[in-house]
Amino acid sequence: MRLDRFTVTNYIENGEISASKKEIDGDSQLHWHEFYEIEYLLDGDGDYIIDGKHYPIGAGMFFLMTPTKKAGIKSTPYAVLIR
């Protein structure tokens, strides 16, 4: 199984705070960050998988991901995030 690494250099413009909208259809790739990430689920539901544990998610929920946690989303059937 592939594990993507998101770095400040490759993921955050100018190394500063950034925001983006992401639509997930099915499963997102398992990944980890070298930075903190705040996410808000606009729409959809599913499971947030963090270090192998499944947590149910739904629209209106906030998440704070800490560096080095392995995470991915399994949406049913889709999810829309602001991060």
Summary of the structure (lengths in Angstrom):
residues: 83
radius of gyration: 12.2
end to end distance: 24.4
largest distance: 33.9
contacts: 212
relative contact order: 0.33
helix: 8%
strand: 59%
